[in-house]
Amino acid sequence: MSPPITPTTPVSPKEYDIQVATVEDKEEILNFLRKFFFKDEPLNKFLGLIDEKTPTCLDLEDFSTKEIDNNLNLKAVHNGKIIGISLNGLLKRGYLEEEDDLHITDPKFVKIVRLLERVSKESDVFARFPDSDTAVTVKILSVNDAYRGQGIARELVNKTRELAKQIGAGFITVDCTSHFTALAVKKLGFELHYKLNYADHKENDEVVFKPELPHEAVTVYVQKI
């Protein structure tokens, strides 16, 4: 997550609610992501995945919202407006052997998907928790620029933890492509499980991603429930 780029708007905890997001929220969530997440995410930004010529990437949007109906996704709402989201997925032991039904065609986004697939295989989060067969993964954690620094991300993660516990998940995992996201989840008590420097991820002997500093690595953080 990037630091605030606009003045913050003070909001007390009683002025916003954390709610489960549903399919009916999909378009509003996508509008939120287009404004506050997609264009600033380090890998998207480096590849020019979102720009003036291509303001949307359907593969990216489908990938981000493919589990919107799993009752694990959360939104922070203030005065009827979404000011933060946590898009969460369900993982089960053996998920790496399952085929994804999404057909990715965007050549730039394919590079990101290949990186994430490598990270999933090499990090092997279930090996760290041999007694757990189910986990929740935080895929996207984002807060409206004007409301950052007020604990909203923390509340979204706390609620995610509650939902994960209710379904019997043994741990939560977060893949962090952003240095700022990694710092945020570390402050929330997550432990570093895996790290891959972008300089070490190559295709045809060429480094694939060279995002701006301080984004030097993709990391996986975990927290036992």
Buried (B, 14 or more C-beta within 10 A) or exposed (E): BBEBEEEEEEBEEEEBEBBEBEEEBBEBBBEBBBEBBBBBBBBBBBBEBBEEEEEEBEBBBBBBBBBBEBBBBBBBBBEEEBBBBBBBBBBEBEBEEEEEEEEBEBEBBEBBBBBBEEBBEEBEBBEBBEEBBBBBBBBBBBBBBBBBEBEBBEBBBEBBBEBBEEEEBBBBBBBBBBBBBBEBBBEBEBEEBBBBEBEEBEEEEEEBBEBEEEBBBBBBBBBBB
